[in-house]
Amino acid sequence: MKTTEHPLDPHSLSLEDNIFNSLSGETTLDSRQLFCLLQHTEVDLSTLAAAWHFLRKALKSVEAKSLQSAYTDQKITTLSIQSIPALPSKFHNALFQKETLHQSAPILLTQLTWLHNICPASCSQTQFSLQLQAVYKLLCFNASGHADLLPSCRALLETTGRQSSRIIHKPFSRHHDILSVIIDFATIQLALGFFPRLLFPEILGFTLAYCQTPDLINICHPDFKIDAPFFNRHQRRKQKAIAKIQQNIQSYLMLFNEDRRLLWSRIQQGFHLYPHALNDCRNQLNHFFSQPLSVVEQLGQMLQKKLPAAFGHHAGIELQGISLEQWLHGLPGNRDDFLKALRLSRYVDQNHPENSRLLQLFTFNGPMYGVFTASEQELWRKWLNNQSADHPIPPHTSPKPIVPSRQVKKQPSSLSNRDLYHKLINLDLAPDIQPLVEKWLSQRLRYCTLFSISPFKHFDHARFDDYIESCYRREVDAYQPLHGTPKISKPAYIWGIEQIAPMILIDGCWLQNSLRLQAAHPEISEILFRIYDDELGNGQLEQNHPAIFQRLLESLTIELPPVHSLAFSKHRGFIDSAFDLPVFMLALASFSGRFLPELLGLNMAIELSGLGKGYLKLVDEWRYWNIDPRIAMVHITIDNAASGHTFQAQQAIHLYLDEILRKSSQAAEVDRYWRRIWTGYACLRLIGWRFKLQLPVFYGLKKMVTSQNARHVK
């Protein structure tokens, strides 16, 4: 493949000409809000623009370091992290270790998210992307094939006793006890994952630095002993990954040899960004550990945050002749006077602080029940008892607005399926069509809902399994080995193979965003990612389904432009309906969080369709015509109902509906989501009917035209 046709070609992925740079104008969005918004399964254009400008600013901060080293083959293996010093020994105790671990939570819980979508449909045959996806698996999955990194992190963070493991699910306003610099680092990790092609060199460097560097807790506290096996195991995985990443970098630079100098600089930027951000975190931890806030200062910050919701609820309450509302309006300037007045009031029992009326206000029958969390109530108790803080608290700061935000040019109200295909394949480069795609997808799903009748009204696990088993058995029993000559000719098959290229060359595309479901649906996300990784050959190009199909096309002398190119979607050899199903699959993948039930149903239908009469017959007839049947055979085996993709697709549906039942405790709600799953299941047939109908018709017309032209030549 020519480098100019490569989906990672640096000339076609110019950082200066992409859509995000066209956005300008101030917004109130800050890094803490961005941190939360990037955790959503679907992210809108303004948030992506914010993430882009945030990353460019962060990369700019290490640009000077990246220009110091010219490229040589030896430089890749010598690119290494300078040691980051530990915190002073006075902080090497359980109190500060637990606080550092709590502070590390956003970084630990977002580690490797930058590789979640490193191999999108546009790059599904790209060795570099496949290798990085394999690195992700090496780091996150155990020998049994289960993702154990995130669960291990969560278990470790639970040892802090601070609900640290749940921090990424909290609204941005609740991250006040985490240093801003740490939120910034976690935001960098999240943001990189949304630009797998635009920032591929930077991601390569960032991943290499990550694998060479200890975690923040181990840097700050080298003697940290809590759950040491977790860190030791993960560090061993990192060490194994280093050589693979270095080899990937070398191959990448060799392919784009003319741009090697620029790309090497960008790789170094990504590489230096990781330790630069980590060192900032270490320095800020050292700073605030050296200047911990007192209980009074902590109370002042807490009250300041709660002020917007406090006004208007304290009529008639006075402290030293001044209304409580006036005291609140005077914060934070009058903090000390307010707390002194409160201590001298009837709300505080000087002799027996635990009996103070103030604490009774927070009980179930009290007027302030639910206003203060358990940890905040404990802070009040410490103040009443004149105790010191049991852990340091970072100073509360208001993050500054960081991003431009202005909508780009208005998109057309509709696009052809060919145009949608090209834009969806390259959605990471120009996501401005998201509103149009969402509208298009919603319309198709409404249509499918109208014309899909569920085989049973009320969901039941056994009934569902029996239905899938009956479908599978019916297809298998219907298969009859080939006897004689196939009814479909070899030219007809070759033409049909060309027509399914838009779909098979992006095989698995409907699951390309499966890892973005990880936070909300970890088990389901793991299953769907495992299926997607299988479709892409588990990091091995020779087992990659799109690559297998590409070799089939080449064996039949079918020449097509690269799948991500505009020329591919404009290829005149395709009939328009060849794009119906692929566009639907790509669109559904773009909204996998909002339409997860439909995605699970579609996935079930696709995996089940790979079994039985259809593919078995195809193998027989292709062999007869000397057409390589491997692409059909690989689906027959990998989609098997015993433990393959069909079984896993069933398992994902069971898990999802069990989740719905646990959350709602209502069978009616389970049935409602089952109907959505069935709609997704029916979509394979309802969206694909036009292509199935037109395929023989258009081939007949093509054959007729060819015959007439032949007679005309004679």
N, C-alpha and C positions, 0 to 999 in steps of 0.2 A: 504494500500500500504506500502510495506517495505521501510524504509528510504534509503536503499542502491539503491532502484529503483526510488527514487524521483528525479525530474529534478533539484532540488536545493540542492541535497546531497553535503555537503562540501567536501567529499572525492573525488568525481568525478569532483569537480570544484576547484582543487588545484590552488592557486594563483602562486605557484612557478613553476608549470609544464606546464602552458599554453603557447600557441604559441608566445605571445607577448614578453615573456622574452627571446626568442631565438634571438631577433633582437639586433644588436650592431653596433657601428660605428657612428661617428658624422655626423650631417646634419645641414644645415643652417636654418631649420625650427625653429621659435620661437613662444612664446605664443600668440602674436597678430595674426600671420598667422594661428596658430592652432585654435584660436577663430573663424576666418572667415571660415576656411575649415570645421569645425564641424557643421556649419550651413547648409551645402549642404545636399540635400536629400540622396544622395549616397556618402559614404566616403570610400576612398581607404585604402588598408592595411597599407601603411606607415603612413597615418594620424591617423588610429586607434592605431598603435603602439606608435605614439607620444602621443596620448591621454592617453594611458595606463601608460606609464612611467611618464607623467606629474602628473597623479592621484596618483601613488604609492609614488612619491616624496612628494606630498602634504599631503598624509595620514601619511607618515613617520614623518612629522613635529609635529604631535599630538600623536604619538605612546606612549610616556611616560605617558601622562594623561590617556590613555586607559588601562594601566596596574595597575592603582592605586586602582581600585574598583572591588572586587570579586563579582560574581553574587549571588543575592538572589531575590526572587519574589518581594520583596519590593523595590529593587533598580530601577526597571523599572519606577515606579511612582515617585521616588525621583530624577531621572535623570533630571536635570534642568540646564538652562543657567544662568551663572553669569551675572549680569547687566553690560552692556557696557556703560561707561560714555558718556554724551553728550559733544559736542564741547564747548569750553569756551564761555561765554555769549557775548563777543565782536563780535562773528560770528553769533549771532541770529538776523539777519536782512534779508530783502528780497533779497539783492544781493547774500549773501552766501547761503541762502536757495535754490535759483534758481540754483546756481552752483552745490550744492550738489545733487539736483534732476537731473540735467544734467549728473553729474558724475555717478549717480545711474542707468542710462538708461540700460547699458549692463546687470546689475544684474536683474533689473525688467523685462526686455524683455526675459530673459532666465530662469526665475524662473519656477520651476517644469518641465523643460525639461528633468530632470533625470527620470521622470516617464512616458515619452512618449511611451516607449516600454517595460514597466515593466511586461506586460503579453503577451509575444510572444507565438507562436503556441506550442512551447515545454512545456509551463507552463499554457496552457489554461484551465486545470482542477485543477490548484494548488490554494488552498484557499488563501494562503498568497499573491500571485500575483494578484488575483482577488480583494482582499481587498484593496491593494495599488492602484489598478486602480480605485476603488470606491472612495478612498481618493482623488485622482487626480480630479475626477468629482466633488466631494464636494467642492473642493477649486476653481475650474475653471469655473463651470457651475452654472447658476442661477436656480431658481425654475421652470422656463419654459423650461429648458433643453438646453439653449443656452450658449455657451462659452463666458462669459463676462469679464473674467480677463484680457486677452491680450488687447481687445479693450479699456477697462478702463485705462490700463497702458498707452497705446498710447495717449489717450485723455489727461491724466494727464501730460505726458511728453511734449505735444505740448505747455503747458503753459510756458515752459522755453524760447520759441522763438528761439531755437537753433537747430531745426530739430532733437531733441534728440530721437524722436520716430523712426527715420529711421536709427539709428546708426548701427543696426545689418546688414543692407543691404550694408554698405559701405565696400570697400576694406580695408585691414588692414593698408595700408599706410595713411588712412584718420582718424585713431583713435588717432592722435597725441595729441588731447586735452583731452583725457581721461587717468587718471592715470593707469600705468601698473598693479598695484595691483588689481585694479577693473576689468580690462580685465582678469587677472588671475582668479579671483573669478567667473566671468561669464563663463570662460573656464572650470572650475571645474564642474559647473552645467551642461554644455553641455556634457562634456566628460562622466560623470556618466551615462548618458542615453544610452550609447553604450555598457554597460556591465551589463545588468539587472540581469544576473545569477551569473557571476563571483563576482560581488560586491553587491549582494543582502543584506548582513548584513550591509554593510556601507551605502547603500541607505536607509535602514530602519532608522538607526541612524540619517542620514543627514536630512531626511524628518521630523523626530520628532523635531530636533533642529530648523528647518525652521518654524515649526508651533508654537514653543515656543518663537520665536524671532521677535521683531518689524523690520520693514524695515529700511534700512540704513538712509534714510531721517528723520524718526521718532526718531531714536537713536541720530543722530547728532543734530537735532533741535526738541526737545520735543514740542515746541509751534508751529510747522508747521501747517498752517491752509489751504493751498491751497487744495481744493477738499478733505477735511477731510472725507466726507462720504465714499469715495472709500476705504481709509485705515481702517475706522471703520468697514465697511462691510466685508472686507477681513480678518481683525483680528478676527472677530466673527467666520468666517468659519474655520480659523486656530484653534481656541479654540475647536470647535466641533470635529475637526479631531484628536486631541491629544489622546483622550481615545481610538479611533479606532486603531491608530498606536501602542499604548502601548499594547493593546490586541493582535495585530498581532505579535509583538515582543515576547510576552509571549508564544503564541501558537507555534511560530517558534522554540524557544529555547526548548520547551517541546518535540517537534517532534525529534529534534536532541540532545537528552539529553546527550549522550556521548561526544559530541563536544561543550557542552554549554559554557565551560570556554573560549575556543578560539573564538567562535561566539560572545559571550558577549563583548570580547575585541574588536572585529572588529566593532560591532554595536557602541561601545563607540567611536572608531576612527572616524566613519562617523559623529557621534553626535558632537564631539568636533571640527571637521574640519569646520563646518558651522560658529560657533561664532569666531573661530580662524581667519578665512578668513575675516569675517565681522569686527573684531576688527582691523586687519591690514588696512582695507580700511578706517576706522574711523581715525586711527593714521596718515595715509598718507594725508588724507584730512586736518587734523589739521596742519600737517607740511607745506603743500604748501599754505594753507590759511595764515599761519604765515609769509611766505616768498614769497609773490606774485611777479611775474615777471613784470618788467616795460615794457612800450610800446617798448622801444628799444630792450630789451631782447626778447620780443615776435617777433619783426620784424627779429631779428637775427635768431631765430629758424625757422621762416617761410621761409626765404631766403635759409637757409641751406637745408631744405627739397626739395626746388625746384631746387637746383643746377644741379642735373643730367640732367634735361630737358632744362636747360638754356643755356648751352655752345653752341657756334656756331651760335647764333641768334643776336649778337650785334656788328657785324663788323663796324668799323668806329666811334663808340661812345666812347668818352673820358670824364673823369672827372678829372680836374686838371692835364691834360697832360698824364694821365694814362688810357689805354684802359679799357673799362668796363669788358672785358674778364679777364684782369689781376686782377681787383678788385674782381671779382667773384672767381677766383682761390685762392685768399688769404683768403676767408672766412673759418671759423668764426673768425680767429685770428685778422683780420683787420676790424672787424665789425664797431667799433666806428669811425675809420678814414673814412671808406666808406660812412657811413651815414652823417658824417660831410661834406665830399666832395659833396655828393648829395644835401644837404641843401644849399650849397653855389653855386650850379650850376644853369644853366638857366632853369632847370626843376622845380624849386621851386620859387614861388612868395612870398617873405618875407613879403610884406605888406598885400597881400590878398591871404592867403594860399589856399582858395577854388578855386582860378583861376589858380592854378599851372598847368603847362604843364604835370607834372607827372600824375595827375588825368585824364587828357584828353587822355593819352595813353591807359587807361583802357576802354574807351567808345567803342561803337559799331564799329565806323570807325577807332579806334585807333589800332596801331600795336601790342598792348598787350591785346586786347580784349579776355576775357575768361581765361587769365593766373591766375588772382586772383579772388577768390570768393567774394561775397558781404561783408562778415564779414572781409575778408583780406583787401579789399579796405577801409573799415571803419577803420581798424588799421592804414593804411597809412594816413588817414585824421587826426586821433588822433596825429600821429607823427608830421604832418605838423603844427597842432595847439598847439603842446606841451601839449597835454592833457594826463591824466593818464588813465590806463586801467579801463574799466567798469566792468570787472570780472576777477578773478584770473585765471592764465593759468599754468597748471602743467608743470614742466620741461620736455623737450624732452629727452627720453632715448632710447638707442638701446638695445632691449631685447636680452638676451644671448640664444644661441642654447640650447635646452633642451632635445632632444630626440635622441635615437639611430635609425638607419635606414639601414637595410640590408635585402634583400629579403630572405625569408625562402626557404626551399628545393622546387625544381621545382615540380609542380603538373602534374599528367598524362594528356595527351591530351584529354582524354574522360573518362567518368564514366558511369556505368549503371544507369538506373533510380532508382534502389534500393539504390545504393551508394549515388546518388545525393540527394535523399530524406533524408537520414540520415544526410548528411552534411548540407543541407539547414535548416533542423529542428534545427540544432545546429550551425548555422552560426555565432551567437554571440560569440561562443567559439573558432572557427577556421575559420576566414573569408578569408583564403588564396585561396579559390576556386572561389572567385568573378570573376576573368577574364574568367575562364572556364564557369561559369554560364552565364555570359553576352554573350559569344559566342554561347552557347547552346540556350539561349533564342532568340537571334537575328535570328538564323537559323530557329527556329520554327515560329517566327513571319513572316519571309519572305515567308515561306511555306503557312502560313494562308492567307497572302496578295494575293498570286497567286490564291487561291481557294475560295476566299470570294467575292461575288458580292453584292454590296450594293443595297438595294431595291429602292433607288433613288440617283441620281448623285449629286444634289444640295441640301444642307441642308436647312431645313425650320422648325421652331419650331412646327408649326401646323402639318406639314406632318409627322414629327418624332412621335409626340404624337398619331396621327391617326394610324401609323404603330404599335406602341406598344399596343394600344387599340385593334387593329384587331387581333394581336397575342394572347393577353389575352382572348378576346372573343371567338376566334376559339377553344382554349384549353378548356375553361369552357363549351362551347356548346357541345364539343365532349364527355364530361363525361356522362357515363351511369351507374346508380347504379348497384351493383352486383346482379345477379340473378343466383342461383345455385352455383355450385362448381367452384372455380377459376381454370383457365387453368394452372397456375403455382403452383406446389405442395409446401407443407410446407418445405420439405428438400431442395428444390431448392431455396426457399426464404432465408432459414437460411444460405445456402452456399453463396448466393449473398450478404447478409448482412455482412458476414465476408469479402467479397471482397471489399466492399466500406469503410471498416474501415480506410484505410490509408487517405481517403479524409474527412470523417465525423468526425474523431477524432481530426482533426485540422480545423474544420469548421470556416470560416471567415478568414483563414490565409492569403488570398490575400490582406487583408486590415490591416494587423498587423503593418505596418509602416505608417499608414495614418496621424498620428500626425506630422510626419517629413515634411509634406506638408504645415504645418501651416503658416510659414512665407510667402511663395509664393502664396498659395491658401487657405486663412483662411476659407472661407465659404465651399468650397469643402472638406477641411480637416475635418471640424466639422461634415459634413454629413456622410462622410466615417467612421469616428471614432464612430459616433453614431450607425451606422450599425454594426460595429465590436463589440462594447460594448453589443449590443443586442444579437449577436451570442454567447457571453460569459456569458450571463445571467445577465448583469448589476450588477456584483459583487456578485450575489447569485448562489451558486453552483447548487442548485436544478433546476435552470432555464438555466443552462449552456448547450449549445447544445452538445459539446463533452461529457460532463458528462451524459447527457440524453442517448446518444448513447452508452456510456460505460455500463450504467445500462441495456440497451437492450442486449448487448453482454453477460453480466453476466446472464441475465434471460434465455438466450439460451445456456448456458454453453459453450460459446466461450471464451477461455482463450488466451489472447494475451500479449506479453511483453509490457512495457511502450512505448509509441509512440516515445519518444526521444531516445530510446536505439537502438544500432546496431542490437540487436536480433529481434526487430520489423521489420526492413527493410529486414532482412534475413529470416523472417518467411516463411517456405515452404508452408504454407497453402494459401498464396497469389499467384495469377498469376502475371506475370511481368507487364502486362498492367494496373494493379490496381494502379500503381504508376505514370502513364502518366499524368493525370490531376493534382494530388496533387503536383507533382514536378513543373509543369508549373505554378501553382498558387503561390507556394513558390518563384519561380524564379522571377516572375513578381513583387511580393511584395518587393523583394530585390532591384529592380530598379524602384520603383514607381514614382520617379521624372522624370526620362528619358522617361519612357513608360507610363506616366499618361493617355494619350488618350486610349491606349490599355487596361489599368487597368479599366477605366471607362466603356468601352465596355464590358469587361468580367464580371464586377460586374452587369451590366444591364442584361446580359444573365443569370447569375446564379440566380439573384433574381426573374426574370420572370419565370424561369424554376420551381420555387417552387409553382406555381399557376396552376390550371386547372386539366385536365384529369389525368396526371401522378400521382400526389400525392393523389388526391381524390380516384383514383382506388386502390392505394397502401393501403390507410387506410382501405378501405372496405375489401380487400383480407387479409390483416394482421389480422384484427379483426376476420375474418372467421377462420383463422388458430390459433387463440389465441396468436398472436404475438403482443406485445405492440406497437401501432402505434404512440406513442406520438412524436417521432422525426419527423415524416412526418406531423403530425397535427400542430406542432409548426411552421413549415415553411409555411404551408397554411395560418396561421393567421398572422404571423409577416411579411411575404413578400407581404401582400395585396397591391393592386394597388391604394387604396384610399388615404392612408397616410403612409403605411408601406414601406418596403425596396424597392419594385418595384417603388413606387412613388418617393422615395428619390433618387434612382439611376437615374431616369429620370431627376430629379431636378439638380443633380450634372452635368450631361451632358449639360443641358441647360446653367448652370452657366459657365462651362468651355468654351463652344463655344462662349458665349457672351464675355468672356475675350479675346478670340482670335480676335473677331471682333473689340473690343475696341482698342486693341494693333496694329492691322494691317490695319483696315478700308477697308479690301478687302474680298469680298465674296469668291474669289478663295482660299484664305488662310483658311477660315472657312471650305470649302469643303475638302481641303487637310486633315485637322485634323479630319473631320467627317469620312473620309475613314479609318483613323487610329483607330478611335473609333469602326467603324464597323468591322475592322479586329479583334479587341479584342472581340467583340460580337461573331463573327464566331468561335473564338478559342475554345469555349466550345464544339462545335460540332466537329470541325476538329481535335482537340487534343484528344477528347474523343472517336473518332470513333473506334479505335482499341479495347478498353476495351468493348465497347458496342457490338462489333462483336464477341469477344472472350468469353464473359461471358457465353452465352448458349452453345457454342461449348465445352468449357473446362468442364462445368458442365456435358454435355453429356458424355465426355470421362471419367470423374470421376465416373459417375454412371455406366458406362460400366465396368471399372476396378473393382469397388466394387462388381458388380454382378458376374464377373468372379472369383474373390477371394472367394466369398461366395460359388460358385459351387465347387471350388477346395477344400475348407474345408470339404464340404459334401463328 
